[in-house]
Amino acid sequence: MDNSRTIDGKKYMWDGEEYPSETAAQERISEYQAEGFETELVEEDGKHYVFTRRVVTEVVVEGGPV
């Protein structure tokens, strides 16, 4: 399994887990979505994989100009 995939022009990262069922994958997807991630479910060879991405909406810079 590749660590990343481009789906609909957006890059997603694999969460590193193989889920034995769609139900188990959907439970994890719900957790990721509650944390603000976009998710995609991929099924290959009877196994389910969850890919996630999060868009940076705010950049915080610490310290002042040098």
N, C-alpha and C positions, 0 to 999 in steps of 0.2 A: 504494500500500500504506500502510495506517495504521501509525503507529509503535507503537501498542499495541492490544491486543485483550483482551477479557474472555472467558475460556474456563472453563466450569464454575465461575463466580463468582469466579475469580482473575484478576488483571491480569497480563498478560505483555507484554514489550517485544520488538519486532522487532529482530533483530541487524543489519539493514541490508543483508543480502546476498540475492541471488536465486540459488538453486541449480538447475542445469540438470537434475539427476536426484535421485531419492530417495536413492540411494546416497551422493552427495556431501553431502546434507543430514544423513543418518544419521551420517556420519563426524564432522561438526561437532557434532551432538547429543552424541555420545559424549565429545567434548572438554569441552563445557559441563557435562555430568553429572559428569565427573571433577573439575571445579572446584566442584561443589556446587550447580549450578543445576537448577531444574526446567525442563523443556523441552516444547514442543508443536510438531509439524510440521503446517504448513498447505499444501495444494496448491490453486492457483488458476491456471487457464488454462495448464496444463502446466508451471508453474514451482513450485518448492518454497521455502517460507519457514520459517525457524526463529524461534520466539518463546521467550523465556527469562524466568525470574523467580527471585529468591532471597529467602528469608524471613530477615529479620534475627533472629538468635538471641541476640546479645549486643550491648549498647550500652556503649561505653567512654567515660567522661567524663574529660577531662583537666583538671587544675587543681583547686583546692579551692573551697569556698564563698567568696563575696565579701562 
